Amino acid sequence: MRRMLPLLSSNHAGGRSALTCRYRCGDACFHEVPNTSDNEYAGDVIAGTLSRRSMMRTAAVVTVATAAGGAVVAQNAPSAQAAAVPAAGDARHGGPGGGTSEGARGLRFTPVEPNTADKVTVPEGYTQNVVIRWGEPILRGAPAFDADRQTARAQAGQFGYNNDFLSLLPLREHGRQVLVANHEYTDEQLMFKGYDAANPTREQVEIAWAAHGLSVVVVQEERRSGKLTPVTRHWLNRRLTATSEFRLTGPAAGSALLKTSADPTGTKVLGTLNNCAGGTTPWGTTLHGEENFNQYFANGTSATDKRYGLTSGATERKWERFDKRFDAAQEPNESHRFGWVVELDPYDPDSTPRKRTALGRFKHEAAQPRLTRDGRPVVYMGDDERFDYFYKFVSSKRMKKGDSRAARAHNLTLLDEGTLYVAKLTGDSPQDVDGTGKLPNDGEFDGSGVWIPLATGDVSHVPGMTAEEVYVFTRIAGDKVGATKMDRPEDVEPSPRTGRVYVALTNNGDRGKAGKPGADEANPRNLNKHGQILELAEHWDDPSSDGFAWRLFLVAGDPEDPATYFAGYPKEKVSPISCPDNVAFDPHGNLWISTDGAQLGSHDGLFGVATTGERRGELKQFLTVPKGAETCGPIIQDRRVIVAVQHPGEVDGATVEKPASVWPDGPGRLVRPSVVAVYRKDGRGIGV
């Protein structure tokens, strides 16, 4: 029997260090939950309902069967019968998942064992390279990184800090691709020697402004391996920072709620902050979710400030001392200009990125589109907060194919017109949910759901709110219509093969506490440390549908814990996983999951899991990251896996003078967030 690793000792969210909580989200989990609405929680919704098990089972089968025959599903998509979750003891499951020749196609590698090594650990037969580090020059004229001589001007031409979401797009240059990276936040304590958190200097603050934002950098593939290296000073390379120009577009652009003394038009914003997960569009742009933006704004006192988590005092970074726009007492609308989905055209370095108000304002974690059968984009989005909501946006305009100037101009308007929805879930076995994570008697956590419309263009569907108010205060609109309070909905990805949508719910240690909502079928454990992944099937596989069937695909934790579930796959044959965060699909239809704050005694890592067929639920760990780091932004290609290694060495008490990690360059060098590529030594495909 495999011995469980010791549990991490931490008072912070998941297995995160206090240092990570401090700089990443402003200690969000130590503040009162912003959602104090009394709208029904999922457990309340289902408590008085009759069991609709047979109806939901029929609806799910019809939905999946329709999806299998739909035009958007690949030819090898499973039938409804094959897609049904097999029982744990089903003889169809193959042998142990540990061997390199065993496993679903794309997952045939020897799993990495849980560990605490201060390195990126990869499977036997694989190797890796650091693609790019924080501070490496990417623009013409930018100097080489010098830890002792950092300047804001230099950083504005160098790769930013704490890389999160990654996108890799094709380029019509042999062996080259365009890498786009989010830079979520800065940890000044690990950036500057002798940093005084109570009295940061202007130069340090301006370096931090320049280290936030986005990077675009062309990368070159080594033909005989999967190695990637940056092409410095390429004409497409670009840095966007906390002081770059962005444009507000869509139905709320120009609203009085978005106007400031510096921008009386309500359409021009300086900067993008705390970009977490995102998405890549079918028309060749990238989407970037502004997440914990609230922590950058001081002296928030209004009810809307509180609903969005703004503090009533000074901020951690003290930016308000150097620019009044970060002081809500002086510029009460400036924070309203953050918390959006940003759309960037990486192929046009002169373009102004757009903040899409039609997609709503909240703590965006993810924005991954899919297309309806008639070519309209649908974007799924999570609001990463305890007891907050899950959304989607359905465009009213069809995508134009091709890359002509006219087609590109049209496609850059797709996310400005449509309908914004929020999800409400209902379980079908309320009598069986006891907060321990024990499966209901019917063998699954599952049920149905509806999409509640919030606004379409300049028309509000929420009583008592204008359309502009719905877009700017989307959380409050969700409160008013009774959306389902979820366990930190983070990254969301629709499967390109089956059309099913997967939602990572990272954890929620407040579930079931006094005065807080208790367990329900979608969130079945009180004091939920490990999180779960929800699988959603839109009615008739129509992304614009107003209803869906859902079930929990995975309930995370150590497989030896009875309160875990792996889509019915034998638990003795899977890797332990905790706190799912970012998700992505590989070319074979497997779901890959990166973790954040794992609480099983191991470092965070990247996992692959089969979503269809006889090995559905087979989960295997592919890599682990160094001490204090988080795995972010996974991209899985035929011959390469790419991950962002974020905040290495971010451990309580760590400083530049006393580092907790020596990754990636060894002792005596500054710890630096980086992007890593992993590939097979023999040059063959990943997991085949």
C-alpha positions as CSV (number, residue, x, y, z in Angstrom):
1,M,0.0,0.0,0.0
2,R,1.3,3.4,-0.9
3,R,2.2,5.5,2.1
4,M,0.5,8.9,2.2
5,L,2.8,11.9,2.4
6,P,2.5,14.1,5.5
7,L,0.0,16.9,5.2
8,L,1.4,20.4,4.8
9,S,1.2,22.6,7.8
10,S,-0.3,25.9,6.7
11,N,-2.9,28.3,7.8
12,H,-3.3,29.7,4.3
13,A,-5.4,28.8,1.4
14,G,-4.6,25.4,0.1
15,G,-0.9,24.6,0.7
16,R,0.2,28.2,-0.2
17,S,2.8,30.0,1.9
18,A,1.8,33.2,3.7
19,L,4.2,35.0,1.4
20,T,2.2,33.8,-1.7
21,C,-1.1,34.8,-0.1
22,R,0.3,38.2,0.7
23,Y,1.6,39.2,-2.7
24,R,-0.6,37.2,-5.0
25,C,-4.1,37.9,-3.8
26,G,-3.7,40.3,-0.8
27,D,-4.5,37.6,1.7
28,A,-8.0,37.2,0.2
29,C,-8.7,34.1,2.3
30,F,-8.1,36.0,5.5
31,H,-10.7,38.6,4.7
32,E,-14.4,38.1,5.1
33,V,-16.0,36.4,2.0
34,P,-17.1,39.2,-0.3
35,N,-20.3,37.4,-1.2
36,T,-22.7,38.0,1.7
37,S,-25.8,37.7,-0.4
38,D,-28.6,35.5,0.8
39,N,-29.3,34.0,-2.6
40,E,-29.8,30.2,-2.6
41,Y,-26.7,28.1,-2.3
42,A,-26.7,24.8,-4.2
43,G,-27.4,22.9,-1.0
44,D,-30.4,25.1,-0.3
45,V,-31.7,24.8,-3.8
46,I,-31.7,21.0,-3.9
47,A,-32.8,20.4,-0.3
48,G,-36.5,20.7,-1.0
49,T,-36.6,19.2,-4.5
50,L,-37.6,15.7,-5.5
51,S,-35.0,13.4,-6.8
52,R,-34.8,13.7,-10.6
53,R,-32.3,11.0,-11.1
54,S,-34.0,9.2,-14.0
55,M,-34.8,12.5,-15.8
56,M,-31.2,13.8,-15.5
57,R,-29.7,10.5,-16.6
58,T,-31.9,10.6,-19.7
59,A,-31.1,14.2,-20.3
60,A,-27.3,13.5,-20.0
61,V,-27.5,10.6,-22.4
62,V,-29.5,12.6,-24.9
63,T,-27.0,15.5,-24.6
64,V,-23.9,13.4,-25.1
65,A,-25.5,11.3,-27.9
66,T,-26.4,14.5,-29.7
67,A,-22.8,15.9,-29.1
68,A,-21.4,12.7,-30.6
69,G,-23.2,13.3,-33.8
70,G,-22.7,17.1,-33.9
71,A,-20.6,18.8,-36.5
72,V,-18.1,20.2,-33.9
73,V,-17.2,16.9,-32.5
74,A,-14.3,14.9,-33.9
75,Q,-15.0,11.6,-35.7
76,N,-13.6,9.5,-32.9
77,A,-15.8,11.1,-30.2
78,P,-17.3,8.5,-28.0
79,S,-20.9,7.3,-28.2
80,A,-23.3,8.1,-25.4
81,Q,-22.9,4.5,-24.1
82,A,-19.1,4.7,-24.1
83,A,-19.1,8.1,-22.5
84,A,-21.0,6.9,-19.4
85,V,-18.8,6.7,-16.4
86,P,-17.7,3.1,-15.8
87,A,-18.0,1.6,-12.3
88,A,-14.8,1.4,-10.3
89,G,-14.6,-2.3,-10.7
90,D,-15.5,-2.4,-14.4
91,A,-13.4,-5.1,-16.1
92,R,-12.9,-2.8,-19.1
93,H,-10.2,-0.9,-17.2
94,G,-6.7,-2.1,-18.2
95,G,-3.7,-2.9,-16.1
96,P,-1.8,-0.5,-13.8
97,G,-1.2,3.0,-15.2
98,G,2.4,3.1,-14.1
99,G,4.2,1.6,-17.0
100,T,5.4,3.6,-20.0
101,S,3.5,1.2,-22.4
102,E,0.3,1.4,-20.3
103,G,-2.3,4.1,-20.3
104,A,-4.5,6.0,-22.6
105,R,-2.8,7.3,-25.7
106,G,-1.0,10.5,-24.7
107,L,-0.6,9.3,-21.2
108,R,1.8,6.4,-21.7
109,F,4.6,7.5,-19.4
110,T,5.9,6.5,-16.0
111,P,4.2,8.8,-13.5
112,V,6.4,11.1,-11.5
113,E,6.2,10.2,-7.8
114,P,5.1,13.0,-5.4
115,N,8.3,14.7,-4.1
116,T,9.7,17.9,-2.7
117,A,12.8,18.3,-4.9
118,D,13.9,21.8,-5.7
119,K,13.7,21.3,-9.5
120,V,11.3,20.4,-12.3
121,T,11.0,16.7,-12.1
122,V,9.9,14.9,-15.3
123,P,9.2,11.3,-16.3
124,E,11.9,8.8,-17.2
125,G,13.0,9.2,-20.8
126,Y,12.1,12.9,-20.9
127,T,14.2,16.1,-20.7
128,Q,13.7,19.8,-20.4
129,N,15.0,23.3,-21.0
130,V,14.2,26.7,-19.6
131,V,12.7,28.6,-22.5
132,I,12.8,32.1,-20.9
133,R,13.3,33.6,-17.5
134,W,12.1,36.7,-15.8
135,G,14.3,39.7,-16.9
136,E,15.6,38.2,-20.1
137,P,15.6,41.0,-22.8
138,I,13.0,40.6,-25.6
139,L,12.8,44.1,-27.1
140,R,15.5,45.9,-29.1
141,G,17.7,48.0,-26.8
142,A,16.8,46.1,-23.6
143,P,19.8,45.2,-21.5
144,A,20.7,41.8,-20.1
145,F,19.2,41.1,-16.7
146,D,21.2,42.4,-13.8
147,A,19.7,41.7,-10.4
148,D,21.7,44.5,-8.7
149,R,21.0,47.1,-11.3
150,Q,17.3,46.7,-12.1
151,T,15.5,49.7,-13.6
152,A,11.9,50.3,-14.8
153,R,13.1,51.2,-18.2
154,A,15.1,47.9,-18.5
155,Q,12.2,45.8,-17.2
156,A,9.8,47.3,-19.7
157,G,11.9,45.6,-22.4
158,Q,12.5,42.4,-20.6
159,F,10.3,39.3,-19.9
160,G,8.0,40.1,-17.0
161,Y,7.7,38.5,-13.6
162,N,5.5,35.5,-12.4
163,N,4.5,34.0,-15.7
164,D,1.0,32.4,-15.6
165,F,-1.2,31.7,-18.6
166,L,0.7,30.8,-21.8
167,S,-0.4,30.6,-25.4
168,L,1.6,29.4,-28.4
169,L,0.5,30.5,-31.8
170,P,1.7,29.5,-35.3
171,L,4.1,31.8,-37.3
172,R,4.9,31.7,-41.0
173,E,8.6,31.4,-40.2
174,H,10.3,28.0,-40.3
175,G,10.4,26.4,-36.9
176,R,9.1,29.5,-35.1
177,Q,6.0,30.2,-33.0
178,V,4.7,33.1,-31.0
179,L,4.6,32.7,-27.2
180,V,2.3,34.9,-25.2
181,A,2.6,35.0,-21.4
182,N,0.6,36.6,-18.6
183,H,2.5,38.2,-15.7
184,E,0.2,37.9,-12.8
185,Y,1.9,39.7,-9.9
186,T,5.2,40.7,-8.4
187,D,6.9,39.6,-5.2
188,E,9.1,42.5,-4.3
189,Q,10.6,40.6,-1.4
190,L,12.2,38.1,-3.8
191,M,13.0,40.8,-6.4
192,F,15.0,43.4,-4.5
193,K,17.8,43.1,-1.9
194,G,17.0,44.8,1.4
195,Y,13.4,45.4,0.4
196,D,11.5,47.4,3.0
197,A,7.8,46.5,2.6
198,A,6.7,49.5,4.6
199,N,8.7,52.0,2.5
200,P,9.2,50.9,-1.1
201,T,11.1,53.3,-3.3
202,R,9.6,54.9,-6.4
203,E,12.1,53.0,-8.6
204,Q,11.0,49.7,-7.0
205,V,7.3,50.5,-7.6
206,E,8.0,51.5,-11.2
207,I,9.9,48.3,-11.8
208,A,7.0,46.3,-10.4
209,W,4.6,48.2,-12.7
210,A,6.8,47.2,-15.7
211,A,7.0,43.6,-14.5
212,H,3.2,43.2,-14.5
213,G,1.2,42.7,-17.7
214,L,1.9,40.6,-20.8
215,S,4.8,39.5,-22.9
216,V,4.9,38.5,-26.6
217,V,8.0,36.7,-27.7
218,V,8.8,34.6,-30.8
219,V,10.4,31.3,-30.0
220,Q,12.5,29.0,-32.1
221,E,12.2,25.2,-32.1
222,E,15.2,23.0,-32.3
223,R,14.4,20.6,-35.1
224,R,15.7,17.3,-33.5
225,S,14.2,17.8,-30.1
226,G,11.5,19.8,-28.5
227,K,13.8,22.5,-27.2
228,L,12.5,26.1,-27.5
229,T,14.6,29.3,-27.3
230,P,13.5,32.9,-27.5
231,V,14.2,35.0,-30.6
232,T,15.2,38.2,-28.9
233,R,14.4,41.5,-30.6
234,H,12.0,39.9,-33.1
235,W,9.7,42.6,-34.6
236,L,6.6,40.8,-33.1
237,N,8.1,40.8,-29.6
238,R,6.2,43.1,-27.2
239,R,5.8,44.1,-23.6
240,L,2.6,45.5,-22.1
241,T,2.8,46.7,-18.5
242,A,0.8,48.5,-15.8
243,T,1.3,51.8,-17.6
244,S,0.6,50.7,-21.2
245,E,-2.5,51.9,-23.0
246,F,-5.6,49.7,-23.1
247,R,-9.0,50.4,-24.5
248,L,-12.4,49.7,-23.0
249,T,-14.9,48.4,-25.5
250,G,-18.4,47.0,-25.6
251,P,-21.6,48.0,-24.0
252,A,-20.2,49.6,-20.8
253,A,-17.4,51.6,-22.5
254,G,-17.9,55.3,-21.8
255,S,-20.1,54.7,-18.8
256,A,-20.0,57.2,-16.0
257,L,-19.0,54.3,-13.8
258,L,-15.7,54.0,-15.8
259,K,-14.7,57.7,-16.0
260,T,-11.9,59.1,-14.0
261,S,-10.2,62.5,-13.8
262,A,-7.4,61.3,-16.1
263,D,-9.9,59.7,-18.5
264,P,-13.2,61.6,-18.8
265,T,-14.2,59.4,-21.8
266,G,-14.3,56.2,-19.8
267,T,-12.6,54.3,-22.6
268,K,-8.8,54.6,-22.1
269,V,-7.1,52.6,-19.3
270,L,-3.4,52.5,-18.3
271,G,-2.3,49.0,-17.6
272,T,-3.5,45.5,-17.0
273,L,-3.1,43.8,-13.5
274,N,-3.0,40.4,-12.0
275,N,-3.5,38.5,-15.3
276,C,-4.1,34.8,-14.4
277,A,-5.5,32.2,-16.8
278,G,-6.9,33.1,-20.2
279,G,-7.6,31.6,-23.6
280,T,-6.7,31.4,-27.3
281,T,-9.4,32.4,-29.8
282,P,-10.1,30.6,-33.1
283,W,-9.4,33.9,-34.9
284,G,-5.8,34.1,-33.6
285,T,-6.0,36.4,-30.6
286,T,-5.4,35.7,-26.9
287,L,-7.6,36.4,-23.9
288,H,-6.3,37.4,-20.5
289,G,-8.3,37.4,-17.3
290,E,-7.6,40.1,-14.7
291,E,-8.0,38.3,-11.4
292,N,-7.1,39.7,-8.0
293,F,-7.0,43.3,-9.1
294,N,-8.7,44.5,-5.9
295,Q,-5.4,44.2,-3.9
296,Y,-3.8,47.1,-5.8
297,F,-6.4,49.7,-4.6
298,A,-6.4,51.4,-1.2
299,N,-9.1,52.9,0.9
300,G,-12.1,51.2,-0.7
301,T,-15.2,52.0,1.4
302,S,-18.3,51.6,-0.8
303,A,-20.6,48.6,-0.8
304,T,-19.4,47.7,-4.3
305,D,-15.8,48.0,-3.2
306,K,-16.5,45.5,-0.5
307,R,-18.2,43.1,-2.8
308,Y,-15.1,43.1,-4.9
309,G,-12.7,42.8,-2.0
310,L,-11.0,46.2,-1.9
311,T,-9.5,46.9,1.5
312,S,-10.4,50.0,3.6
313,G,-6.8,50.8,4.3
314,A,-3.4,50.9,2.6
315,T,-2.3,48.2,0.1
316,E,0.6,45.8,0.5
317,R,2.7,47.4,-2.3
318,K,1.8,51.1,-1.4
319,W,1.3,52.1,-5.0
320,E,-1.2,54.7,-3.9
321,R,1.7,56.7,-2.6
322,F,3.1,57.2,-6.1
323,D,-0.1,57.4,-8.2
324,K,-3.4,58.6,-6.9
325,R,-5.3,56.3,-9.3
326,F,-4.6,53.5,-6.9
327,D,-6.4,55.3,-4.1
328,A,-10.1,54.7,-4.2
329,A,-10.7,57.7,-2.0
330,Q,-9.3,60.0,-4.7
331,E,-10.3,58.0,-7.8
332,P,-13.3,55.8,-6.9
333,N,-13.9,54.6,-10.5
334,E,-10.3,53.5,-11.3
335,S,-10.8,50.0,-9.8
336,H,-13.8,49.6,-12.1
337,R,-11.5,49.6,-15.0
338,F,-9.9,46.4,-13.9
339,G,-11.3,42.9,-13.5
340,W,-12.0,42.4,-17.2
341,V,-11.0,40.0,-20.0
342,V,-8.3,41.6,-22.2
343,E,-8.1,40.7,-25.9
344,L,-4.6,41.0,-27.5
345,D,-3.7,40.6,-31.1
346,P,-0.1,39.1,-30.9
347,Y,0.3,39.5,-34.7
348,D,0.0,43.3,-34.6
349,P,2.6,44.8,-32.3
350,D,1.1,48.3,-32.9
351,S,-2.5,47.4,-31.8
352,T,-4.1,48.6,-28.6
353,P,-5.4,45.7,-26.5
354,R,-9.0,45.8,-25.6
355,K,-10.8,45.2,-22.3
356,R,-14.1,43.5,-23.2
357,T,-16.9,44.9,-21.0
358,A,-19.5,42.6,-22.5
359,L,-17.8,39.7,-20.7
360,G,-18.5,41.2,-17.3
361,R,-16.2,42.4,-14.4
362,F,-15.1,40.0,-11.7
363,K,-12.0,38.1,-10.7
364,H,-11.5,36.5,-14.1
365,E,-9.7,33.1,-14.1
366,A,-10.0,31.8,-17.7
367,A,-11.8,32.8,-20.8
368,Q,-11.6,30.0,-23.3
369,P,-13.9,30.2,-26.4
370,R,-15.6,27.6,-28.5
371,L,-17.8,28.1,-31.5
372,T,-21.5,27.4,-32.0
373,R,-22.4,25.4,-35.1
374,D,-23.2,28.7,-36.9
375,G,-19.8,30.1,-35.9
376,R,-20.6,32.4,-32.9
377,P,-18.0,32.3,-30.1
378,V,-19.0,31.3,-26.6
379,V,-16.6,32.1,-23.8
380,Y,-16.7,30.2,-20.4
381,M,-15.4,32.1,-17.3
382,G,-14.8,31.4,-13.7
383,D,-14.7,34.0,-10.8
384,D,-11.9,32.8,-8.5
385,E,-13.4,33.5,-5.1
386,R,-14.9,31.4,-2.4
387,F,-18.7,31.1,-3.0
388,D,-18.6,33.0,-6.3
389,Y,-20.0,32.2,-9.7
390,F,-19.4,30.6,-13.1
391,Y,-20.3,32.5,-16.2
392,K,-20.6,32.3,-20.0
393,F,-20.9,34.8,-22.8
394,V,-22.6,34.0,-26.1
395,S,-21.7,36.4,-29.0
396,S,-24.4,37.5,-31.4
397,K,-21.9,37.7,-34.3
398,R,-20.4,35.0,-36.4
399,M,-16.7,34.6,-36.9
400,K,-15.3,35.2,-40.4
401,K,-12.8,32.7,-41.7
402,G,-9.5,33.6,-43.1
403,D,-6.8,36.1,-42.2
404,S,-7.7,38.9,-44.6
405,R,-7.6,42.4,-43.1
406,A,-11.4,42.6,-43.3
407,A,-11.9,39.2,-41.6
408,R,-9.5,40.2,-38.8
409,A,-11.1,43.6,-38.3
410,H,-14.6,41.9,-38.1
411,N,-13.4,39.2,-35.7
412,L,-12.0,41.8,-33.3
413,T,-15.6,42.9,-32.7
414,L,-17.0,39.5,-31.8
415,L,-16.7,39.9,-28.0
416,D,-18.4,43.2,-27.9
417,E,-22.0,42.1,-28.7
418,G,-23.9,39.2,-27.1
419,T,-25.5,37.9,-23.9
420,L,-23.8,37.4,-20.6
421,Y,-25.1,34.5,-18.4
422,V,-24.4,33.1,-14.9
423,A,-24.9,29.5,-13.9
424,K,-27.3,27.9,-11.4
425,L,-26.8,24.3,-10.6
426,T,-29.2,21.7,-9.0
427,G,-28.2,18.3,-7.7
428,D,-30.4,15.2,-7.9
429,S,-29.4,13.3,-4.7
430,P,-29.7,15.9,-1.9
431,Q,-30.6,13.3,0.6
432,D,-27.2,11.6,0.2
433,V,-24.9,14.5,0.6
434,D,-23.4,14.6,4.2
435,G,-20.3,16.7,3.7
436,T,-17.8,13.9,3.8
437,G,-17.5,13.4,0.1
438,K,-19.2,10.0,0.2
439,L,-20.7,9.2,-3.2
440,P,-24.5,9.3,-3.4
441,N,-26.4,6.0,-3.6
442,D,-26.8,6.5,-7.4
443,G,-23.0,6.4,-7.8
444,E,-22.4,10.0,-9.0
445,F,-22.4,13.6,-8.0
446,D,-24.6,15.0,-10.8
447,G,-27.6,17.1,-11.7
448,S,-28.8,19.8,-14.1
449,G,-28.3,23.5,-14.5
450,V,-29.6,26.6,-16.2
451,W,-27.9,29.7,-17.6
452,I,-29.5,32.8,-16.2
453,P,-29.2,35.8,-18.6
454,L,-27.8,39.0,-17.1
455,A,-27.6,41.4,-20.0
456,T,-27.7,41.6,-23.7
457,G,-26.0,44.7,-25.2
458,D,-27.6,47.7,-23.5
459,V,-30.6,45.7,-22.2
460,S,-30.4,44.5,-18.6
461,H,-32.2,41.2,-17.6
462,V,-31.6,41.9,-13.8
463,P,-34.4,43.8,-12.1
464,G,-33.2,47.0,-10.5
465,M,-29.9,47.2,-12.4
466,T,-29.1,49.0,-15.7
467,A,-27.0,47.1,-18.3
468,E,-24.0,49.2,-17.5
469,E,-24.3,48.3,-13.8
470,V,-24.6,44.6,-14.7
471,Y,-21.3,44.7,-16.6
472,V,-19.4,46.8,-14.1
473,F,-20.9,45.1,-11.0
474,T,-21.4,41.6,-12.4
475,R,-21.0,39.9,-9.0
476,I,-23.9,41.9,-7.7
477,A,-26.0,40.9,-10.7
478,G,-25.2,37.3,-10.0
479,D,-26.3,37.8,-6.4
480,K,-29.6,39.3,-7.4
481,V,-30.6,36.4,-9.8
482,G,-29.7,33.6,-7.4
483,A,-26.6,32.1,-9.1
484,T,-25.0,29.1,-7.4
485,K,-22.2,29.8,-5.0
486,M,-19.2,27.7,-6.0
487,D,-15.9,26.6,-4.6
488,R,-13.5,29.0,-6.3
489,P,-14.2,28.4,-10.0
490,E,-10.9,28.8,-11.7
491,D,-9.8,27.7,-15.2
492,V,-12.5,26.4,-17.6
493,E,-11.9,24.5,-20.8
494,P,-14.3,23.0,-23.4
495,S,-13.1,19.8,-24.9
496,P,-12.4,20.2,-28.6
497,R,-13.4,16.6,-29.1
498,T,-16.6,16.0,-27.1
499,G,-17.8,19.6,-26.5
500,R,-18.0,18.9,-22.7
501,V,-16.8,21.7,-20.5
502,Y,-14.5,21.2,-17.5
503,V,-14.4,23.6,-14.6
504,A,-11.6,23.5,-12.0
505,L,-12.9,24.2,-8.5
506,T,-9.7,24.6,-6.5
507,N,-10.8,24.4,-2.9
508,N,-12.8,26.2,-0.2
509,G,-11.7,25.9,3.4
510,D,-14.7,27.9,4.5
511,R,-17.3,25.4,3.3
512,G,-19.4,24.2,6.2
513,K,-18.0,26.7,8.8
514,A,-20.4,28.4,11.1
515,G,-22.6,30.8,9.2
516,K,-21.2,29.6,5.8
517,P,-22.9,27.4,3.3
518,G,-22.5,23.6,3.8
519,A,-21.8,20.8,1.4
520,D,-24.0,20.2,-1.7
521,E,-23.8,17.8,-4.6
522,A,-21.6,20.0,-6.7
523,N,-19.4,20.9,-3.8
524,P,-19.7,17.7,-1.6
525,R,-17.1,18.2,1.1
526,N,-17.1,20.5,4.1
527,L,-13.7,22.3,4.8
528,N,-12.8,21.4,1.2
529,K,-9.0,21.4,1.1
530,H,-8.4,19.6,-2.2
531,G,-11.0,20.8,-4.7
532,Q,-12.8,19.0,-7.6
533,I,-13.4,19.2,-11.3
534,L,-16.9,19.6,-12.7
535,E,-17.9,18.2,-16.2
536,L,-20.7,20.0,-18.0
537,A,-22.6,19.0,-21.1
538,E,-24.7,21.7,-22.8
539,H,-28.1,20.6,-23.9
540,W,-27.9,19.1,-27.4
541,D,-24.2,20.0,-27.4
542,D,-25.3,23.6,-28.2
543,P,-23.0,26.1,-26.5
544,S,-25.7,28.7,-26.8
545,S,-28.2,26.5,-24.9
546,D,-29.8,27.8,-21.8
547,G,-29.5,24.5,-19.9
548,F,-27.0,21.8,-19.2
549,A,-26.4,18.5,-17.4
550,W,-23.4,18.3,-15.0
551,R,-21.5,15.8,-12.9
552,L,-18.3,15.8,-10.9
553,F,-15.6,14.3,-13.0
554,L,-12.9,14.2,-10.3
555,V,-13.0,14.8,-6.5
556,A,-9.3,15.5,-5.7
557,G,-7.2,14.3,-2.8
558,D,-5.2,11.2,-1.9
559,P,-6.7,8.2,-3.7
560,E,-6.5,6.3,-0.4
561,D,-9.0,8.8,1.1
562,P,-12.5,7.5,0.6
563,A,-13.7,11.0,-0.1
564,T,-12.0,11.1,-3.5
565,Y,-13.4,10.1,-6.9
566,F,-11.7,9.7,-10.3
567,A,-14.7,9.3,-12.7
568,G,-15.1,5.7,-11.5
569,Y,-11.5,4.6,-12.4
570,P,-9.8,2.3,-9.8
571,K,-8.2,4.6,-7.3
572,E,-5.2,2.4,-6.6
573,K,-4.1,3.1,-10.2
574,V,-4.0,6.9,-10.1
575,S,-1.7,9.6,-8.8
576,P,-2.7,11.8,-5.8
577,I,-3.8,15.3,-6.8
578,S,-4.8,18.3,-4.8
579,C,-6.1,21.8,-5.7
580,P,-6.7,21.8,-9.5
581,D,-6.2,25.2,-11.1
582,N,-5.3,25.5,-14.8
583,V,-6.5,22.9,-17.3
584,A,-5.8,22.2,-21.0
585,F,-6.4,19.5,-23.5
586,D,-3.8,17.5,-25.5
587,P,-4.2,16.4,-29.1
588,H,-5.6,13.0,-27.9
589,G,-8.5,14.5,-25.9
590,N,-6.9,14.0,-22.5
591,L,-7.4,16.7,-19.9
592,W,-4.2,18.1,-18.3
593,I,-4.4,19.7,-14.8
594,S,-1.9,22.0,-13.1
595,T,-2.2,22.4,-9.3
596,D,-1.9,25.4,-7.0
597,G,-1.3,25.0,-3.3
598,A,-1.5,21.2,-3.1
599,Q,-2.0,19.9,0.4
600,L,-0.6,16.3,0.2
601,G,2.9,17.0,1.2
602,S,4.3,17.2,-2.4
603,H,5.1,20.1,-4.6
604,D,2.6,21.3,-7.1
605,G,2.6,19.6,-10.5
606,L,1.0,18.8,-13.8
607,F,-1.3,15.8,-14.3
608,G,-2.9,14.2,-17.4
609,V,-6.3,12.3,-17.2
610,A,-8.3,10.4,-19.8
611,T,-11.8,11.9,-20.2
612,T,-13.3,9.2,-22.5
613,G,-13.1,5.5,-23.2
614,E,-12.3,2.6,-21.0
615,R,-9.5,4.5,-19.1
616,R,-11.7,7.5,-18.3
617,G,-10.5,8.8,-15.0
618,E,-7.0,7.4,-15.3
619,L,-4.9,10.2,-13.8
620,K,-1.1,10.3,-14.0
621,Q,1.4,12.9,-12.7
622,F,3.7,14.2,-15.5
623,L,5.9,16.7,-13.5
624,T,6.5,18.5,-10.3
625,V,7.9,22.1,-9.9
626,P,10.5,23.5,-7.5
627,K,10.1,24.6,-3.9
628,G,7.5,27.2,-3.4
629,A,6.4,27.2,-7.0
630,E,3.1,26.8,-8.7
631,T,2.4,25.1,-12.1
632,C,0.7,27.4,-14.5
633,G,-0.4,27.8,-18.2
634,P,0.1,24.2,-19.5
635,I,0.3,23.7,-23.3
636,I,0.4,20.2,-24.5
637,Q,1.5,19.6,-28.1
638,D,2.4,16.4,-29.9
639,R,6.1,16.6,-29.1
640,R,6.2,19.1,-26.2
641,V,4.7,20.1,-22.9
642,I,5.2,23.7,-21.8
643,V,4.5,25.1,-18.4
644,A,5.0,28.3,-16.5
645,V,6.9,27.9,-13.3
646,Q,5.5,30.7,-11.2
647,H,6.8,32.1,-7.9
648,P,9.6,29.6,-7.2
649,G,11.1,30.0,-3.8
650,E,8.0,31.9,-2.5
651,V,8.2,30.4,1.0
652,D,7.5,32.1,4.3
653,G,10.6,34.0,5.5
654,A,12.4,33.9,2.1
655,T,14.2,37.0,0.8
656,V,16.8,37.7,-1.8
657,E,19.4,37.4,0.9
658,K,17.9,34.2,2.2
659,P,16.4,32.3,-0.7
660,A,14.3,29.2,-0.2
661,S,15.1,27.8,-3.7
662,V,18.1,27.9,-6.0
663,W,16.0,27.2,-9.2
664,P,16.6,27.7,-12.1
665,D,20.3,28.8,-12.1
666,G,21.8,27.3,-8.9
667,P,23.2,28.8,-5.7
668,G,24.2,32.4,-5.6
669,R,21.8,33.4,-8.4
670,L,18.4,35.1,-8.0
671,V,15.4,32.8,-8.0
672,R,13.5,33.6,-11.2
673,P,10.0,32.6,-12.5
674,S,10.5,30.9,-15.9
675,V,8.8,29.0,-18.7
676,V,9.9,25.4,-19.2
677,A,9.6,23.0,-22.2
678,V,9.6,19.3,-21.6
679,Y,10.1,16.7,-24.4
680,R,11.2,13.1,-25.0
681,K,14.9,12.3,-25.3
682,D,14.1,10.2,-28.4
683,G,12.2,12.9,-30.1
684,R,8.9,11.0,-30.2
685,G,5.5,12.2,-29.2
686,I,4.4,12.9,-25.7
687,G,2.9,9.9,-24.0
688,V,2.6,7.6,-27.1
